[in-house]
Amino acid sequence: MKTKIIKIVMVAFLATTVITSCKKYEDGPAFSLLTKKARICGDWSIESVSYNGVDQTTAYQAIVGANFQLDIEKDGKYKITGNFPDDGTWKFGEDKDDVYFMSSKAGATEQAFRILRLKSKELWVRSTASNGDQTIIKYKQ
């Protein structure tokens, strides 16, 4: 009886360890049945923006426009609507914990974002400038 209890406790411990170690992104989710590509694709609007920990949502939305939308397609293309429309290509980083956007505009440089949270209706990304300043954008579908 005692060995049976020990086995049950060990299995429960191992299951908990495996599930919690599967967490890919800083803010989750810990587990998803959808692929990362399936979760990132869709039409995203801005929920909030912070710059170095200070909320800048209202100012950011005034700049990009009330009708801002980021549309990420499964074929590797994206489109932005709003005050500064844009389109181009996107891709995951090697470990799929970063996402890169490359505008089709001449002279554009690739923009890199660390994925903090990737759920079917939530996308949180962080960009870090060379001086260490951080912008976190939280999108919702």
Secondary structure, DSSP 8 states (H G I E B T S, - for coil): -HHHHHHHHHHHHHHHHHHHHT--STT--S--SS-HHHHH-EEEEEEEEEETTEE-HHHHHHHH-TT-EEEE-TTSEEEEESSS-EEEEEEE-TTSSEEEEEESSTT---EEEEEEEE-SSEEEEEEE-TTS-EEEEEEE-
